[in-house]
Amino acid sequence: MIEKIAQSVTSKATVDSVFGEPIHVEGKVVVPVARVAYGFGGGGGSGSKSRENAGQPLEGGGGGGGGGAVAYPAGALEITAQQTRFIPFTDWRPIIACCASAFSMGILLTKVFGRRSR
């Protein structure tokens, strides 16, 4: 079961998933680049017939699994006759959210512990 899930997920994470179609513009070739992450897992269970509950033997069993993949833009390769360079795409939203959260937590802790020290 896990092999099937792994095969399904890894078949989606190909070079085509990471590198987009090249774009030719004014003597440059721009190749979009993505980050791809994938994961999978599975589990199972069983029961026992050794205990009885109200005259009914207990039975069990089960299993399951799943997987997934995600791709998001990472940057672009710019290829010219003189050089090749990678231009990263930076998403500032998580960084700004983290800074705002830390600032708010600092203010809250200052108020809580500032009152206790008086």
C-alpha positions in Angstrom: 0.0 0.0 0.0 2.8 2.4 1.0 4.7 1.6 -2.2 1.6 2.5 -4.3 1.2 5.8 -2.5 5.0 6.6 -2.8 4.9 5.8 -6.5 1.8 8.0 -7.1 3.3 11.0 -5.2 6.8 10.7 -6.7 5.4 10.4 -10.2 4.1 14.0 -9.8 7.4 15.4 -8.5 9.2 15.5 -11.8 11.7 17.9 -13.4 8.7 19.5 -15.3 7.2 20.3 -11.8 10.3 22.1 -10.8 11.3 23.9 -14.0 8.7 25.6 -16.2 8.8 26.2 -19.9 11.7 28.5 -20.9 10.6 32.0 -22.0 12.8 33.8 -24.6 12.9 37.6 -24.2 15.3 40.1 -25.8 18.3 37.7 -26.0 17.6 36.2 -22.6 16.1 32.9 -21.6 14.1 32.9 -18.4 13.3 29.5 -16.8 10.8 29.5 -13.9 11.8 27.4 -10.9 9.6 25.9 -8.3 10.2 24.2 -5.0 8.4 20.8 -4.7 7.8 18.9 -1.5 6.1 15.7 -1.0 5.3 13.3 1.8 3.3 10.2 2.5 2.4 7.9 5.4 0.3 5.0 6.3 -1.0 3.1 9.3 -2.8 0.1 10.4 -4.5 -1.6 13.3 -5.7 -4.9 14.5 -7.9 -6.3 17.2 -8.2 -9.3 19.4 -10.7 -12.1 19.8 -9.3 -13.1 23.2 -11.7 -10.8 25.2 -15.4 -11.1 25.1 -17.8 -8.2 25.7 -21.4 -9.2 26.5 -21.0 -12.5 24.8 -19.7 -10.9 21.6 -16.1 -11.6 20.5 -14.1 -8.5 19.8 -12.7 -8.2 16.3 -10.7 -5.5 14.6 -8.7 -4.5 11.7 -8.0 -1.5 9.6 -5.5 0.4 7.6 -5.1 3.6 5.7 -2.6 5.9 4.0 -2.2 9.0 2.1 0.2 11.3 0.5 0.5 14.7 -1.1 2.8 17.1 -3.0 3.0 20.8 -3.1 4.9 23.1 -5.5 5.4 26.8 -5.1 7.5 29.4 -7.0 11.1 29.7 -5.9 12.6 32.0 -8.5 13.8 32.1 -12.0 17.0 31.3 -13.9 18.1 34.1 -16.2 20.4 32.9 -19.0 22.2 35.3 -21.2 25.3 35.0 -23.4 27.4 36.6 -20.6 26.1 34.8 -17.5 23.5 32.6 -15.8 22.0 33.8 -12.6 19.2 32.6 -10.2 16.8 35.3 -9.1 15.0 34.2 -6.0 11.3 35.0 -5.3 10.9 35.9 -1.6 7.5 35.9 0.0 7.7 38.4 2.7 4.2 37.7 4.2 5.4 34.9 6.6 8.4 37.0 7.7 6.2 40.1 8.4 3.6 37.9 10.2 6.3 36.4 12.4 7.8 39.8 13.2 4.4 41.3 14.1 3.6 38.3 16.2 6.9 38.6 18.1 6.4 42.3 18.6 2.9 41.7 20.0 4.1 38.9 22.3 6.8 41.2 23.6 4.3 44.0 24.4 2.0 41.4 26.1 4.8 39.9 28.2 6.1 43.4 29.2 2.6 44.3 30.5 2.1 40.9 32.3 5.6 40.8 34.0 5.8 44.6 34.4 2.7 44.5 36.7 4.1 41.6 38.8 7.4 43.4 39.6 5.7 46.4 41.3 
